[in-house]
């Protein structure tokens, strides 16, 4: 079953540019219900208040990293099953292992195209 | 500086700009740069630590920055706005990440800092290390950009 294009996706990145690029790419893929946060600390209350169906978060952010956000989301009974795609600028083995251990759904390495994002989403929501 | 450190940055720049900005940068001949003055009008800078200390600078002429960022963001920019600065920082971040992946395959592991962006003609990059600085020039259409790398 393909991903629901009406699902609410939270894009988390400290760079406005990257949020816009991911927003544009998700828009190309038909997703319209998009929200943004500029780091983990701003994202967490949004996730905890409910209604977020999918999180796309950068790894490297000030205040609260993508990994710490993932851990916080997985630690809460109400949010622990939200699919979580981690965006990284590098694919260091130890980072990937840490993200998998923390329960990441999948990860995507920058730079990436809309097609790559689509493949990841299809894999997560199959 | 090890010669094998050059290609990861050259290939990383081409990969990032092709994938994210849909442009085809043509690399020129790398050269050793003597001063800390940036070649372009806007530069993204990231410090690297790990196998050795270093820095990478992605420096664009004004026209090149606007061309690349307009193409990447899908809207036209005619000035070096905050959005263009932010985008140059993110491009620098991605070039550094792509290069670090290739460097790790060579056994050289680096961690990167947060990118900073400097604007202005002839600006100086004071965070470049003590080591020699190698500049790789690129043409994007007819516009100039340069990637500078420096390792102690």
Interface residues (C-beta under 8 A of the other chain):
Chain A: X15 X16 X17 X18 X20 X21 X24 X60 X62 X88 X89 X90 X91 X92 X109 X110 X111 X112 X113
Chain B: X15 X16 X19 X20 X72 X73 X74 X83 X86 X87 X89 X90 X93 X94 X96 X97 X98 X100 X101 X104 X109 X112 X114
